[in-house]
Amino acid sequence: MIILETERLLFRQHVMADIDDYCTMEMDPEVRRYVGGRPRTREEAEDRFMGTLVPATDRLAMWATIYKPENKYIGRCGVYPHFNTDGNPISGEGSLGLYIVSTHWGWGLATEAGQAFIQFGFKELKLNRIVTSIDTRNDASVRVINKLGFELISTETGPRSFYHFAIFNPLEDLDL
Ligand SMILES: CC(C)(COP(=O)(O)OP(=O)(O)OC[C@H]1O[C@@H](n2cnc3c(N)ncnc32)[C@H](O)[C@@H]1OP(=O)(O)O)[C@@H](O)C(=O)NCCC(=O)NCCS
């Protein structure tokens, strides 16, 4: 099932045929540097693939991201549930996730995906707010999130430090 399309990207449910490309990405130290810190083993990646990606049962999820000019799996993107500290999803909110294979970095693909999912989250899913948390060392991700129009809400300092960003639904005002 295709959920969304942009000029260069197509977003669809993950299928078993994606597992090798998914695992290769999760085993790439460059991709994992600021999201987990260490590459996953093949076994860990497979477990995660089976446990969280197949099948997506809700539109609030991460989607296989296909680069249309090459008909190639190049990552996963989407707006997934924003959980509170008790582990319960916060109604009306979502978290933006963008993961692109390192061979395709710097092509504007995360920005293109992010723009599409912000529109999708606000217009289709009627979210009030989309959030994202980024390791403060992840300069490329911070750049993308700033380009997408997110605002910095808070900074969390610790063994790993994070910026917490949010963007609010501009369409909400129209309903008043
Ligand atoms: C972060 C990530 C999604 C960006 O994907 P991408 O497709 O390369 O992003 P884009 O090409 O749309 O934009 C990248 C921007 O960051 C800039 N950039 C890249 N490396 C940078 C760095 N080290 N410092 C500052 N800016 C940097 C690029 O120049 C570009 O900005 P520009 O358009 O103004 O030139 C990708 O690197 C990735 O998947 N990383 C691993 C997973 C991850 O960290 N995800 C984010 C957490 S959810």
The ligand as a Gaussian input file, in Angstrom:
#p B3LYP/6-31G(d) Opt

LIG

0 1
 C       19.865000      13.359000       8.989000
 C       19.492000      12.761000       7.635000
 C       18.069000      12.217000       7.689000
 C       19.603000      13.835000       6.560000
 O       19.249000      13.257000       5.318000
 P       19.610000      13.950000       3.914000
 O       18.737000      13.334000       2.882000
 O       21.071000      13.913000       3.698000
 O       19.156000      15.460000       4.200000
 P       19.014000      16.655000       3.131000
 O       19.896000      16.370000       1.954000
 O       17.572000      16.909000       2.888000
 O       19.565000      17.907000       3.961000
 C       20.785000      17.804000       4.680000
 C       21.217000      19.217000       5.070000
 O       22.191000      19.111000       6.113000
 C       23.390000      19.730000       5.692000
 N       24.481000      18.984000       6.319000
 C       24.938000      17.761000       6.025000
 N       25.943000      17.428000       6.857000
 C       26.089000      18.454000       7.709000
 C       26.943000      18.707000       8.806000
 N       27.856000      17.813000       9.203000
 N       26.814000      19.903000       9.455000
 C       25.899000      20.817000       9.072000
 N       25.042000      20.628000       8.027000
 C       25.155000      19.458000       7.367000
 C       23.372000      19.637000       4.190000
 O       24.240000      20.604000       3.612000
 C       21.905000      19.951000       3.929000
 O       21.595000      21.316000       4.115000
 P       21.446000      22.334000       2.859000
 O       20.279000      21.855000       2.052000
 O       21.220000      23.657000       3.487000
 O       22.737000      22.239000       2.081000
 C       20.477000      11.607000       7.257000
 O       21.782000      12.087000       7.438000
 C       20.286000      10.344000       8.075000
 O       19.448000       9.516000       7.760000
 N       21.089000      10.194000       9.145000
 C       21.035000       8.980000       9.983000
 C       19.756000       8.859000      10.777000
 C       19.452000      10.122000      11.536000
 O       20.313000      10.688000      12.205000
 N       18.195000      10.552000      11.433000
 C       17.742000      11.737000      12.130000
 C       17.118000      11.414000      13.435000
 S       15.378000      11.071000      13.259000

